[in-house]
Amino acid sequence: MDCAPWSAHRRARFGLGRTFQHARLIGTLTIFENLVLGASSDGCASRTAIDRASRLLARLDLGPLAQRFPEEIDHYARRLTEVGVALAAAPDLLLLDEPAAGLAGPEIDRLSDVLRRMREGGTAIVLVDHVMSLVMPLSDRILVLDHGVRIADGSPLDVMADPAVREAYLGEVARDA
């Protein structure tokens, strides 16, 4: 089933949440209002959307920023808010497009913790990212592409040991044993 042409609310009602490579928050809405909008995308009642957004503010440690606008907060908080908007409709499957782009080490660790908690709570995650410190601990299975061609597919340990992956991403030349 191709859900690409579906509207955002149809995807949300189907149980899909997603982020984009570049944060797409509504600049004229506060952080809290962005979360409420995300929560209402699956058609829930406004009180339910407000409750979901309030819980997410606490879970994501964004409470102090609730009444700020996206341009008033740092890059990490914007990325986290975007993840929150995607989670606000309580998706079964969360699609993340390079959520660690532009983040530094401690921010990646905090994002990883948030995503791990979501995963442990039952949300399935499809993660596209180049930041291995985020990808490896969260993944049961990794699919590696090189110029759009699958070169490896398996557990994190198996993929990291794969000679094709090491050559493509680490610049190592495969050696005969």
Legacy VTK file of the C-alpha trace (Angstrom):
# vtk DataFile Version 3.0
C-alpha trace
ASCII
DATASET POLYDATA
POINTS 177 float
0.000 0.000 0.000
1.431 3.369 -1.013
0.592 5.945 1.648
2.857 8.667 0.202
-0.002 10.606 -1.423
-2.131 10.493 1.742
-2.789 13.655 3.724
-1.127 14.029 7.118
-4.371 13.417 9.007
-5.089 10.232 7.015
-1.600 8.898 7.810
-2.102 9.803 11.477
-5.449 7.990 11.595
-3.740 4.979 10.037
-1.158 5.003 12.874
1.797 6.624 11.113
3.885 9.478 12.495
6.818 11.054 10.710
9.482 13.711 10.868
11.411 15.401 8.115
15.134 15.910 7.649
14.639 19.611 8.337
12.295 20.544 11.163
8.876 21.651 9.964
7.271 23.399 12.886
4.717 26.153 12.489
6.564 29.309 13.475
3.458 31.276 14.462
2.461 28.621 17.010
4.093 28.021 20.384
5.818 24.736 21.130
2.733 23.621 23.060
0.411 24.635 20.217
2.554 22.709 17.711
2.209 19.621 19.941
-1.562 20.099 20.261
-1.835 20.375 16.481
0.132 17.140 16.090
-2.036 15.423 18.684
-5.235 16.470 16.933
-4.070 15.182 13.541
-5.647 11.775 14.159
-9.066 13.355 14.720
-9.179 13.099 18.504
-11.201 15.525 20.613
-9.546 18.828 21.511
-9.373 17.916 25.236
-7.576 14.671 24.332
-5.146 16.588 22.102
-4.396 19.054 24.905
-3.859 16.187 27.374
-1.530 14.358 24.972
0.455 17.536 24.309
0.768 18.235 28.031
2.067 14.714 28.705
4.578 15.028 25.855
5.882 18.335 27.204
6.742 16.511 30.425
8.103 13.333 28.752
10.351 15.348 26.445
11.431 17.861 29.122
10.041 20.697 27.006
7.803 22.177 29.719
9.918 25.322 30.244
9.686 26.029 26.493
5.924 25.444 26.137
5.028 29.088 25.452
8.057 29.857 23.288
8.021 29.953 19.499
10.228 27.689 17.369
12.615 30.494 16.383
13.182 31.252 20.077
14.543 27.822 20.979
17.758 26.003 20.104
18.181 23.440 17.341
17.993 20.446 19.690
14.716 21.621 21.225
13.257 22.178 17.743
14.264 18.650 16.685
12.796 17.224 19.881
9.595 19.221 19.364
9.281 17.839 15.853
9.645 14.299 17.206
7.016 15.239 19.788
4.621 16.479 17.109
5.009 13.142 15.307
4.450 11.227 18.562
1.511 13.364 19.669
-1.037 11.404 17.640
0.161 8.198 19.367
1.366 6.441 16.206
2.016 2.724 15.989
4.879 3.403 13.566
7.192 6.413 13.727
9.225 7.298 10.621
12.249 9.480 11.410
14.308 11.165 8.699
17.730 12.097 10.084
16.564 13.303 13.499
20.182 13.693 14.668
21.144 16.075 11.840
23.038 19.002 13.314
23.041 17.649 16.868
26.114 17.298 19.097
27.119 14.288 21.250
25.123 14.995 24.440
22.068 16.000 22.394
22.271 12.758 20.403
22.461 10.812 23.667
19.338 12.573 24.988
17.489 11.999 21.707
18.507 8.340 21.792
17.088 8.042 25.300
13.772 9.579 24.188
13.523 7.234 21.204
14.467 4.202 23.305
11.667 5.015 25.748
9.196 5.373 22.854
10.317 2.044 21.446
10.039 0.347 24.844
6.526 1.805 25.091
5.499 -0.080 21.964
6.070 2.405 19.152
7.817 0.827 16.172
10.508 3.095 14.695
11.986 3.269 11.221
15.062 5.452 11.516
17.051 6.898 8.623
20.260 8.481 9.875
24.021 8.521 9.369
24.788 8.976 13.071
25.763 5.498 14.175
25.807 6.411 17.871
22.042 6.943 17.505
21.267 4.096 15.094
23.218 1.196 16.625
21.770 1.042 20.163
18.188 1.537 18.947
18.186 -1.017 16.154
17.222 -4.660 16.022
17.814 -4.692 12.290
19.773 -2.369 10.003
19.490 -2.021 6.257
22.489 -0.290 4.655
22.272 1.415 1.298
25.157 2.657 -0.816
23.967 5.003 -3.579
20.476 3.489 -3.304
21.652 -0.115 -3.521
21.266 -2.500 -0.570
24.687 -3.706 0.536
23.833 -5.185 3.932
20.845 -6.197 6.005
20.948 -7.725 9.471
21.690 -7.196 13.133
23.802 -4.188 14.131
26.824 -6.421 14.894
26.539 -8.316 11.610
26.153 -5.131 9.580
29.139 -3.436 11.216
31.285 -6.496 10.485
30.178 -6.655 6.850
33.147 -5.939 4.514
30.947 -4.074 2.010
29.714 -1.727 4.742
33.212 -1.169 6.079
34.485 -0.369 2.596
31.583 1.926 1.642
31.333 3.848 4.915
34.701 3.520 6.602
36.887 3.542 3.516
38.402 0.181 4.394
39.372 -2.113 1.565
38.033 -5.626 1.956
40.906 -8.033 2.584
41.047 -11.741 2.000
41.371 -13.714 5.231
LINES 1 178
177 0 1 2 3 4 5 6 7 8 9 10 11 12 13 14 15 16 17 18 19 20 21 22 23 24 25 26 27 28 29 30 31 32 33 34 35 36 37 38 39 40 41 42 43 44 45 46 47 48 49 50 51 52 53 54 55 56 57 58 59 60 61 62 63 64 65 66 67 68 69 70 71 72 73 74 75 76 77 78 79 80 81 82 83 84 85 86 87 88 89 90 91 92 93 94 95 96 97 98 99 100 101 102 103 104 105 106 107 108 109 110 111 112 113 114 115 116 117 118 119 120 121 122 123 124 125 126 127 128 129 130 131 132 133 134 135 136 137 138 139 140 141 142 143 144 145 146 147 148 149 150 151 152 153 154 155 156 157 158 159 160 161 162 163 164 165 166 167 168 169 170 171 172 173 174 175 176
